[in-house]
Amino acid sequence: MAQIAPTTVPAPQALTVNLNPDPELTSRTTALISSAAVQTVTTAADSVAASRVLAQLQQMRRWVSGIYHDAKAPLGAAKKTLDTQERSLLGPLREAEQQLMAAIVAFQAQETAARMQADALALDARLAGHAPASLVRAPVGATTIAGMQSRTTFAAEVLDLRGLVLAVAAQLLLEIPGSTKVTQRWLTEVCQPTPQATLDLLQAVPSSLNRTARALNTDLAIPGVAVVSTTTLVAP
């Protein structure tokens, strides 16, 4: 049986693998694929012959998967080790980075608020006809090293999934003509729709739908969802 195995390396973390394709593996796979390509199924005998080729294809696929699984096993172990080492270094670095960044940003915000308050007091004083020197704040100067930029980003966080779903549903219903004013008022007051609550804010969860479909089969009855059945043949 053809084998694909990692090459011997002097250092444990310098893991390499033989990436040259195995000639026997490639030849047998190509031959099976070519044999499958010429199969036609018009009679019961043809179906039996095709199923024999199908069984060979499945056996070859499992064999190839096993070979590459064994070949990639050392790589998987090495990756887990490297990932652990990486996390042990990056985690504390990120934590220290976030703490120091928060302190600098908080100081900048405090200085900005103090500056705005001093400017407001100075304006009030000028409007009153005098401007005490005590209200004038000296510039703080640079608060970060040269080249460091401040970037503000915004993100949305869902605090009430039910409220989001109701808002989207109500907005869709309001866009459908024919509803009465009473219905429109109820949707507006209860569900609080907004043009920003569009359908693309919601997403179906395929894993949940598939789990329900497997449990109910053809009894699945959800608006907008169709039952799709797939039949497969598995060789022993």
Phi, psi and omega in degrees: 000134180293141180233144174238113187230154177297145178283159179288131183232149182286327183248135183302326184270354178264051186288129175232167181219148178289110184266003178285131180295145180282122184301317181296317180298316180294318182295314182292322178295316180297320180296318180294319179296319178295321178295321180291328185293334184263001181286134173235144184237098177235346179226171178297322179295319177299320181296318178297316179296319179294323179294329177294317177294321178300317179297320178295321177298316181293320177296318178296319180298316179295323180295313179298317179299320179295319180298312183287332175296316179294321181292325183272352182302312177299325178295321179296318179295319179295321180296318178299319179296315180293322178297319179296316178297318181297314180297323181294335178268315184288326182302303178298325178297314180297319181297314178296321179298314181294319181296314181291321178297318180298321180294318181293315180296321179296320178296317179297319179295320178296317179294321178296316179296319179295320178297316180295321179294319179295320179296320179294319178293322179294322178294317178299321180293320179294321178294331179277353177101006177209151181227091181300141180295334182294342180274353182271122180260136177285147179300139180286327184090193182293139179249356177220170178290161180297136178093343178284126184252152176257122181237126179254125179241157181233143178218157180256140178236125181280116179262336182218095183297321179298316179297322178296315180297316180297320179296317179294315181298317180295321179296320178295319181293323180292335180279350178270122181292153175113348181283148180283166178295326178297315179296317179298319179294320179296315179299319182293318183284321186273316187263344178052059179290159177208147178302340178285342181276078183267164185295332183290354175283343180253151181217133177290149179256102184303322183297320179291317179296317180294323178296319178293320180295320178295327181282324186257341183055234183286353178276359178295125181220085178236126180305133179084001182238133179248146177275126179242121180252142180229129179255129179238152176250129183238124179282149180293000000 
